């Protein structure tokens, strides 16, 4: 049923760059972050990765 529906960060970055190149547009490196967000980029609210609670689906 087609290709993968989940892509790695590296694959998304590659797709972003390829799409811009195909459209003849320059890449804005400020829009690419391959690491956790810095506190100054998220209003100081970043406290680190937290596990998502697993909730059973509603009946």
SERO-4910 file (N, C-alpha, C, O; in steps of 0.05 Angstrom, whole numbers):
BEGIN
 pado doro    nc1    nc2    nc3   cac1   cac2   cac3    cc1    cc2    cc3    oc1    oc2    oc3
  Unk    A     16    -24      0      0      0      0     17     25      0     11     44     15
  Unk    A     38     26    -16     54     50    -17     78     49      1     85     28     13
  Unk    A     91     71      4    116     73     20    110     77     49     87     75     58
  Unk    A    131     83     64    128     86     93    112    111    100    113    131     85
  Unk    A     98    110    122     82    133    130     96    149    152     87    170    160
  Unk    A    119    138    162    134    151    182    162    156    171    175    138    160
  Unk    A    172    181    173    198    187    163    216    197    185    207    210    204
  Unk    A    242    192    184    261    201    204    265    231    200    258    242    179
  Unk    A    276    243    220    282    272    218    301    277    195    298    297    181
  Unk    A    320    260    191    339    263    169    325    262    142    331    277    123
  Unk    A    306    243    139    290    241    114    273    265    110    270    275     87
  Unk    A    261    276    131    245    300    128    262    324    120    254    340    103
  Unk    A    286    326    132    304    348    125    312    345     95    312    365     81
  Unk    A    318    321     87    325    317     59    302    325     40    306    339     20
  Unk    A    278    317     47    254    324     31    249    354     30    242    365      9
  Unk    A    253    367     53    250    397     54    270    410     35    263    427     19
  Unk    A    295    402     37    316    413     19    311    407    -10    314    425    -27
  Unk    A    303    382    -16    297    375    -44    274    390    -55    275    399    -78
  Unk    A    253    394    -40    229    409    -49    236    438    -55    227    449    -75
  Unk    A    252    450    -37    259    477    -42    277    480    -66    274    498    -82
  Unk    A    296    461    -70    314    462    -93    297    459   -119    302    473   -139
  Unk    A    278    440   -118    261    436   -142    245    461   -149    240    466   -173
  Unk    A    237    476   -128    222    500   -133    240    525   -139    230    546   -144
  Unk    A    266    520   -137    285    542   -143    287    562   -120    294    585   -124
  Unk    A    281    553    -96    282    570    -72    306    564    -55    316    541    -54
  Unk    A    315    584    -41    338    580    -23    329    568      4    306    572     12
  Unk    A    347    552     16    341    540     42    347    560     63    368    573     64
  Unk    A    328    564     82    332    581    105    341    563    128    325    550    140
  Unk    A    367    564    134    378    546    155    366    551    182    367    534    200
  Unk    A    355    575    186    342    581    212    318    564    217    309    561    240
  Unk    A    306    553    196    282    536    198    289    507    202    270    490    205
  Unk    A    314    500    203    322    472    207    336    469    233    357    481    239
  Unk    A    325    452    250    337    446    277    338    416    280    317    403    281
  Unk    A    362    405    281    365    376    283    373    368    312    387    349    316
  Unk    A    363    383    331    368    377    359    344    387    375    326    401    364
  Unk    A    343    380    401    321    391    417    320    421    417    342    434    414
  Unk    A    297    433    419    296    463    418    311    476    441    310    466    464
  Unk    A    324    497    435    338    513    455    317    529    471    297    537    460
  Unk    A    322    533    497    302    548    513    295    575    501    272    583    503
  Unk    A    314    589    489    307    615    478    290    613    453    278    633    445
  Unk    A    288    590    440    271    586    417    243    578    424    225    578    407
  Unk    A    238    570    449    211    561    456    201    576    480    185    566    496
  Unk    A    210    600    483    200    617    505    208    608    532    194    615    552
  Unk    A    229    592    534    238    583    560    222    561    572    225    553    595
  Unk    A    203    550    556    185    529    567    195    501    563    184    482    574
  Unk    A    217    497    549    228    470    544    240    459    569    257    471    582
  Unk    A    230    436    577    240    423    602    251    396    596    257    381    615
  Unk    A    255    389    571    266    363    564    244    344    554    220    349    557
  Unk    A    253    322    542    234    302    533    220    289    556    233    282    576
  Unk    A    195    284    553    179    270    573    164    247    560    156    250    537
  Unk    A    161    225    573    146    203    561    116    211    559    105    224    576
  Unk    A    105    202    537     76    207    534     60    186    549     67    162    548
  Unk    A     40    194    564     24    174    578      8    157    557     -2    167    538
  Unk    A      7    132    563     -8    114    545    -36    111    557    -39    102    579
  Unk    A    -55    119    541    -82    118    550    -97     98    533    -93     97    508
  Unk    A   -114     82    545   -130     64    528   -149     79    511   -159    101    519
  Unk    A   -156     69    487   -175     84    470   -202     84    483   -209     65    498
  Unk    A   -218    104    478   -245    105    489   -262     82    478   -259     74    455
  Unk    A   -280     73    495   -298     51    486   -320     61    468   -336     45    459
***
